[in-house]
């Protein structure tokens, strides 16, 4: 699931926190096993790099530690 699109939101299209946690914490077999290599080979292209943001979008991001 992705965030709802908004014209003013610089974080448009990002996955939900739950999906991010699933991607990071999901169990995967080790790459040095056959099963792990097959999993990697079939899933490596599912993660798409984050889009480049403009300086204006960057300036809209909250400062680290702020409660926004």
Secondary structure, 3 states (H helix, E strand, C coil): CECCCCCCCCCCCCECHHHHHHHHHCCCCCCCCHHHHHHHHHHHHHCCCCCCCCHHHHHHCCCCCCCC
